[in-house]
Amino acid sequence: MTIRHARAATVAVALLSAIAFMGLAGGANAKPAPHPAAPVYKLADVGPFGGEPDSATNSKGELYDTTPSGGTLLYKSTNHGSTWTPATTADPSSGDDCVFTDQSDAVYECNLAGSVETAPLQADVWKSLDDGKTWIYGNNNVDLAAGSNVCGTSCSPFGVDRQWGAAYIPPGGTTNSALVALAYHDFYGPSQIWVNISQDGAKTFGADRRDGQLHGERGRPGRRRARRFGVQHRADGSRHRAVRPASGPHLRGVDRFRS
């Protein structure tokens, strides 16, 4: 290598070293990239409200909001909650409400202390196939046998509080064969979680069952462990639903509920 080539190589190495140093120095002093802007929320006037409201969505992303203020008031939004329109009120009397849908977008409401039964502190389930224009009542087999509505959909001897529900259409079924559950804890009883189940799309409901009966309690002879239905309780008293498949020969794939 000639002296001229050696000097050129030395100068090149020096330039590269200087550039690398400047880059490191600049990186140390460079400002971090700005965080993305936080979403902007605005208040939307839904309508009269009171008690413990509940909300749900259907498969199209449309929103429902129900509130026990002068009955089972139900509102719907088709623009992500910007504006709301009222639906027909299923029951003019209400204590607590809940709203949920199935895969066909049929709408269900549950209601506490409604006007259709004579016993106090019972829960009812209503179903609409026309987006809240008209409502179908889900009766209990006890009422049907008695020939009158004595104890509502729940027919709980211990009363009802904080009811909630969900619906699931099994593969190959329709909304008329949906599995629908009404769940709640008792008001003045043994402090248990109870569930009434319908296997005909909320047309009729069976007797109330404790959560342990649905799971099948071990160590107790005579308990049938055929059905499994997940119900969990939150320590802070809040409630929400989670759609998760639950196994079991009679309720395979049914939604699980959390309270």
C-alpha positions in Angstrom: 0.0 0.0 0.0 1.4 3.4 -0.9 1.7 6.3 1.6 -1.1 8.1 -0.3 -3.5 5.1 0.1 -2.6 4.7 3.7 -3.4 8.4 4.4 -6.8 8.1 2.6 -7.7 5.0 4.6 -6.8 6.8 7.9 -8.9 9.9 6.9 -11.9 7.6 6.0 -11.7 5.8 9.4 -11.6 9.1 11.2 -14.6 10.4 9.3 -16.6 7.3 10.1 -15.7 7.5 13.8 -16.7 11.1 13.9 -20.1 10.4 12.3 -20.8 7.5 14.6 -19.9 9.7 17.7 -22.2 12.5 16.5 -25.0 10.0 16.0 -24.7 8.6 19.5 -24.5 12.1 20.9 -27.6 13.2 19.0 -29.5 10.1 20.0 -28.8 10.7 23.7 -30.2 14.3 23.4 -33.0 13.4 21.0 -36.6 13.9 22.3 -38.7 10.7 22.5 -41.4 10.1 20.0 -44.7 11.6 21.1 -47.4 9.3 22.4 -50.5 8.8 20.3 -53.3 11.2 21.3 -55.7 9.8 23.9 -59.3 9.1 22.6 -61.7 11.9 23.0 -64.9 11.1 24.9 -68.1 13.2 24.8 -71.3 12.9 26.9 -74.4 11.7 25.1 -77.8 12.4 26.5 -79.5 8.9 26.5 -82.7 9.8 28.3 -84.3 9.4 31.8 -82.4 7.0 34.0 -82.3 5.7 37.5 -81.4 2.6 39.6 -78.8 0.3 38.1 -78.6 0.6 34.3 -77.1 -2.0 32.0 -75.9 -2.1 28.4 -75.2 -4.6 25.6 -74.4 -4.8 22.0 -75.5 -6.9 19.1 -73.6 -8.6 16.2 -73.7 -5.3 14.2 -72.1 -3.2 16.9 -75.4 -1.5 17.7 -75.7 -0.5 21.4 -78.6 -1.0 23.9 -79.0 0.7 27.2 -81.7 -0.1 29.8 -82.5 1.6 33.0 -85.2 1.1 35.7 -86.8 4.5 35.7 -90.5 4.3 35.1 -90.4 0.8 33.9 -87.9 -1.2 31.7 -86.8 1.8 29.7 -84.7 0.7 26.7 -82.6 2.8 24.3 -80.7 1.9 21.2 -77.8 3.6 19.4 -76.8 2.8 15.8 -74.0 5.4 15.7 -71.6 4.2 18.4 -73.5 5.9 21.2 -73.7 9.4 19.8 -77.5 9.4 19.7 -80.1 7.2 21.3 -83.7 6.3 20.4 -86.2 4.7 22.8 -87.7 1.3 22.3 -91.1 0.1 23.5 -91.2 -0.4 27.3 -91.8 -4.1 28.1 -93.0 -3.5 31.7 -94.1 -0.2 33.3 -92.8 -1.3 36.7 -89.1 -2.1 37.4 -86.6 -2.4 40.2 -83.4 -3.4 38.4 -82.9 -4.2 34.7 -80.5 -6.0 32.4 -80.3 -6.3 28.6 -78.5 -8.9 26.4 -78.8 -10.4 22.9 -78.2 -13.7 21.2 -76.5 -14.5 17.9 -79.6 -13.7 15.9 -79.7 -10.2 17.5 -82.9 -11.0 19.4 -83.0 -8.7 22.4 -83.7 -9.8 25.9 -84.5 -7.8 29.1 -84.6 -9.0 32.6 -86.6 -7.1 35.2 -86.9 -7.1 39.0 -90.2 -6.5 40.8 -92.3 -6.2 37.7 -96.0 -5.8 37.4 -96.9 -9.2 36.0 -96.5 -11.4 39.1 -98.1 -11.2 42.5 -95.1 -12.4 44.7 -92.7 -9.7 45.7 -89.0 -9.4 44.6 -89.2 -11.8 41.7 -87.4 -11.4 38.3 -88.8 -11.6 34.8 -87.4 -12.1 31.3 -88.8 -10.4 28.2 -87.7 -11.1 24.6 -88.1 -9.0 21.5 -87.8 -10.4 17.9 -88.4 -7.0 16.3 -85.7 -4.9 17.9 -87.8 -3.7 20.9 -91.1 -2.9 19.2 -93.0 -5.8 20.8 -92.1 -8.1 23.7 -92.7 -11.8 24.6 -92.9 -12.8 28.2 -90.8 -15.8 29.5 -92.9 -17.6 32.1 -91.9 -20.2 34.6 -93.3 -23.7 34.5 -94.6 -23.2 38.1 -96.8 -20.4 36.9 -98.0 -22.3 33.9 -99.0 -25.2 36.2 -100.8 -22.9 38.6 -102.7 -21.1 35.8 -101.6 -17.7 36.9 -98.5 -15.6 37.3 -97.6 -16.0 40.9 -93.8 -15.8 41.0 -92.6 -14.5 37.7 -89.8 -16.0 35.6 -87.6 -16.7 38.7 -90.1 -18.3 41.1 -87.6 -17.9 43.9 -88.7 -18.7 47.4 -85.9 -16.4 48.8 -86.5 -13.4 46.6 -84.3 -11.9 43.9 -81.7 -9.2 43.7 -79.2 -8.0 41.0 -80.4 -10.3 38.3 -78.5 -10.7 35.0 -78.7 -13.0 32.0 -77.4 -14.2 28.7 -78.5 -16.3 25.7 -76.8 -18.7 23.4 -78.0 -20.4 20.2 -76.5 -23.9 19.9 -75.1 -25.0 16.5 -77.9 -25.7 14.0 -80.5 -24.0 16.2 -82.5 -20.7 16.0 -83.4 -18.1 18.5 -86.5 -20.2 19.3 -84.2 -22.9 20.6 -81.7 -20.6 22.3 -80.4 -21.5 25.8 -81.3 -18.6 28.0 -80.3 -18.1 31.6 -81.6 -15.8 34.3 -79.1 -15.6 37.2 -79.3 -13.7 40.5 -78.5 -13.9 44.2 -81.3 -14.3 46.7 -82.5 -11.3 48.7 -83.4 -12.8 52.1 -82.2 -16.4 51.9 -79.0 -18.4 52.3 -76.9 -15.9 50.2 -76.5 -18.1 47.1 -76.3 -17.7 43.4 -79.4 -19.1 41.6 -80.1 -19.7 37.9 -83.3 -20.4 35.9 -82.7 -22.0 32.5 -84.8 -21.9 29.4 -84.1 -24.3 26.5 -86.8 -22.9 24.2 -85.6 -19.4 23.5 -87.0 -17.8 26.8 -90.5 -19.1 26.2 -90.5 -21.1 29.4 -88.1 -21.4 32.3 -87.4 -24.2 34.7 -87.1 -24.1 38.5 -84.4 -22.1 40.2 -81.2 -24.0 40.8 -78.3 -23.1 43.0 -74.9 -22.7 41.4 -73.6 -25.8 43.2 -76.4 -27.8 41.8 -75.6 -26.7 38.3 -71.9 -27.6 38.7 -72.8 -30.9 40.5 -71.6 -30.9 44.1 -69.0 -33.5 45.0 -69.4 -35.6 48.1 -73.2 -35.4 48.2 -74.9 -38.6 47.1 -77.9 -38.2 44.8 -76.6 -35.0 43.2 -76.7 -35.2 39.5 -73.6 -33.8 37.9 -75.0 -33.6 34.4 -75.0 -29.9 33.9 -72.3 -27.3 34.3 -73.0 -23.6 34.3 -70.3 -21.1 35.3 -71.4 -18.4 37.7 -68.9 -16.3 39.6 -69.3 -13.5 42.2 -67.2 -10.4 42.4 -66.1 -9.2 45.9 -66.7 -5.6 45.1 -70.4 -6.2 44.2 -70.1 -5.1 40.6 -71.4 -7.3 37.8 -70.7 -8.1 34.2 -71.1 -10.9 31.8 -68.5 -12.9 30.0 -69.2 -15.0 27.0 -67.2 -18.2 27.4 -68.1 -21.7 26.4 -69.0 -24.0 29.3 -68.8 -27.7 28.9 -71.5 -30.2 29.8 -73.7 -32.7 28.1 -76.9 -30.5 28.3 -75.4 -27.0 28.2 -72.4 -27.5 25.9 -71.2 -24.1 24.6 -73.6 -22.1 26.8 -72.4 -18.7 28.0 -70.8 -18.3 31.4 -71.9 -15.4 33.6 -70.0 -13.4 36.2 -71.4 -11.1 38.8 
